Amino acid sequence: MTSHLLVALALAGCGSESTSFRSTDQVDSGRTPAPAVYEVRGTQVRVWSNGGYISNTDEPMTHVAFEITNPGPRPLELASEALQLSVFDRNGVALVAPFVALTPLGPAHVPVPKGTTTLDAYFRLPVRPRVVAHMDVRWAIRVDDALQTVTTSFVRDDDFPIAEPPTAPLGS
């Protein structure tokens, strides 16, 4: 019984590895988490992060979501091959976070039908989530064969609500 109590106390003292990231760009404060909002060639794109977490394979990960509203019949795609995440530690040292997956799974050019589609991107962090001071995600939308690249910036904000990591965290 005493050993179980000591283990429980030791684990409680470790603290959570999860952290939240808040966009520094123009945000829609009426939603949680508050997404950055962009107008890209007549298409509205909202971008947010559910934060950083440790995956089920003990790898540090982060999530970035894209809610894309395609207003009409024009061909529209999220160019997943253009997704890049750079993370920065407290000293401003830039580290690349490898892209892991996009859900729902799709081709490199993810077609977005008329209406609203949400896509979730996952990146493997090169450091533990609480080491990341801020991060920049670069993404691109292709409309009518024209590619527009945008960068969304996030800062670590421990006072910002931490969203639940995926039920089956990506990490392999």
VMD Tcl script that draws the C-alpha trace (Angstrom):
set ca {
  {0.00 0.00 0.00}
  {2.79 2.45 0.92}
  {4.69 1.71 -2.32}
  {1.52 2.40 -4.35}
  {1.11 5.74 -2.57}
  {4.75 6.69 -3.25}
  {4.38 5.82 -6.94}
  {1.18 7.89 -7.16}
  {2.84 10.88 -5.49}
  {5.90 10.61 -7.72}
  {3.75 10.55 -10.84}
  {1.64 13.48 -9.63}
  {4.78 15.57 -9.16}
  {5.94 15.06 -12.75}
  {3.37 17.44 -14.22}
  {1.81 17.24 -17.61}
  {3.85 17.38 -20.79}
  {0.85 18.80 -22.66}
  {0.77 22.48 -23.50}
  {-1.37 24.84 -25.52}
  {-0.48 27.04 -28.47}
  {-2.36 30.25 -29.26}
  {-2.28 31.94 -32.64}
  {-0.75 35.40 -32.78}
  {-2.56 36.25 -36.01}
  {-6.05 37.72 -36.43}
  {-8.24 35.37 -34.42}
  {-11.92 34.55 -34.09}
  {-12.22 35.00 -30.32}
  {-15.78 33.64 -30.37}
  {-14.51 30.08 -30.77}
  {-12.41 27.77 -28.60}
  {-9.66 27.27 -29.42}
  {-9.60 30.70 -31.11}
  {-8.52 30.13 -34.72}
  {-6.56 32.51 -36.89}
  {-8.81 33.57 -39.77}
  {-7.65 34.16 -43.35}
  {-9.25 35.08 -46.64}
  {-7.37 33.23 -49.40}
  {-8.65 34.02 -52.91}
  {-12.27 34.24 -51.76}
  {-11.98 31.20 -49.50}
  {-12.11 31.44 -45.71}
  {-9.53 29.39 -43.80}
  {-9.43 29.06 -40.00}
  {-6.25 27.63 -38.44}
  {-5.71 26.51 -34.82}
  {-3.71 24.09 -32.72}
  {-4.92 21.68 -30.07}
  {-1.46 22.03 -28.50}
  {1.49 19.77 -27.92}
  {1.32 16.35 -26.29}
  {3.19 13.09 -25.86}
  {1.93 10.36 -28.19}
  {1.19 6.77 -27.27}
  {4.68 5.93 -28.61}
  {6.26 8.52 -26.24}
  {7.02 10.98 -29.05}
  {6.37 14.71 -28.66}
  {3.70 15.78 -31.15}
  {1.58 18.77 -32.07}
  {-1.61 19.28 -34.00}
  {-2.70 22.03 -36.41}
  {-6.24 22.14 -37.81}
  {-7.46 23.79 -41.00}
  {-11.14 24.58 -41.45}
  {-11.57 25.51 -45.12}
  {-14.81 26.94 -46.48}
  {-15.07 26.56 -50.25}
  {-17.86 28.94 -51.33}
  {-18.40 27.59 -54.80}
  {-17.67 25.20 -57.60}
  {-14.05 26.34 -58.17}
  {-11.33 23.70 -57.80}
  {-9.75 24.16 -54.38}
  {-7.02 22.11 -52.67}
  {-4.90 22.11 -49.53}
  {-1.38 21.34 -50.76}
  {-0.26 18.98 -48.00}
  {3.20 18.65 -49.54}
  {3.69 22.34 -48.68}
  {2.95 21.85 -44.95}
  {5.96 22.80 -42.85}
  {6.28 23.46 -39.14}
  {9.17 25.32 -37.56}
  {9.40 25.41 -33.78}
  {11.50 27.76 -31.70}
  {12.84 27.28 -28.18}
  {13.14 30.05 -25.56}
  {16.46 31.13 -27.11}
  {14.92 31.53 -30.58}
  {16.69 28.47 -32.00}
  {14.67 27.18 -34.97}
  {14.02 23.45 -35.26}
  {12.11 21.64 -37.99}
  {9.19 19.47 -36.91}
  {8.59 16.66 -39.44}
  {5.10 16.35 -40.92}
  {3.55 13.02 -39.90}
  {-0.03 12.80 -41.17}
  {-3.10 14.62 -42.40}
  {-6.56 13.36 -41.49}
  {-8.76 12.48 -43.07}
  {-6.06 10.76 -45.10}
  {-5.76 11.92 -48.66}
  {-3.44 12.61 -51.57}
  {-0.72 15.29 -51.54}
  {-3.26 17.72 -52.99}
  {-6.35 17.38 -50.81}
  {-9.46 18.46 -52.75}
  {-11.90 20.58 -50.74}
  {-15.50 20.26 -51.97}
  {-18.05 23.07 -51.78}
  {-18.89 23.72 -48.13}
  {-16.73 23.47 -45.02}
  {-14.05 20.83 -44.53}
  {-11.79 20.39 -41.50}
  {-8.37 18.77 -41.92}
  {-6.05 17.87 -39.03}
  {-2.27 17.91 -39.52}
  {0.12 16.23 -37.09}
  {3.82 17.00 -36.67}
  {6.51 15.27 -34.61}
  {8.16 17.86 -32.36}
  {11.97 17.74 -32.15}
  {11.74 18.63 -28.42}
  {9.26 18.11 -25.58}
  {6.12 20.29 -25.97}
  {6.95 22.54 -23.01}
  {10.34 23.44 -24.56}
  {8.59 25.07 -27.55}
  {8.24 28.84 -27.08}
  {6.56 29.49 -30.42}
  {5.99 27.84 -33.77}
  {5.17 28.78 -37.36}
  {3.18 26.55 -39.68}
  {3.47 27.16 -43.41}
  {0.57 25.94 -45.52}
  {-0.76 26.50 -49.03}
  {-4.11 26.62 -50.80}
  {-4.41 26.00 -54.52}
  {-7.34 27.81 -56.21}
  {-7.78 27.69 -59.99}
  {-4.19 26.36 -60.38}
  {-2.74 29.33 -58.41}
  {-0.89 28.42 -55.21}
  {-1.00 30.83 -52.27}
  {1.26 30.14 -49.31}
  {0.47 31.47 -45.82}
  {2.32 31.26 -42.50}
  {0.43 31.07 -39.21}
  {2.31 31.86 -36.01}
  {1.59 30.37 -32.59}
  {3.01 31.05 -29.12}
  {3.01 28.69 -26.20}
  {0.42 29.93 -23.72}
  {0.06 27.87 -20.55}
  {-3.00 29.96 -19.56}
  {-4.78 29.12 -22.82}
  {-7.13 26.11 -22.67}
  {-5.42 22.82 -23.53}
  {-7.48 20.73 -25.91}
  {-7.60 17.00 -25.52}
  {-5.02 15.18 -27.68}
  {-6.46 12.74 -30.22}
  {-7.98 9.60 -28.70}
  {-5.40 7.55 -30.61}
  {-2.46 9.99 -30.72}
  {-0.46 9.83 -33.90}
  {3.19 9.23 -33.35}
  {4.52 6.58 -35.65}
}
mol new
graphics top color blue
foreach p $ca { graphics top sphere $p radius 0.5 }
foreach p [lrange $ca 0 end-1] q [lrange $ca 1 end] { graphics top cylinder $p $q radius 0.2 }
display resetview
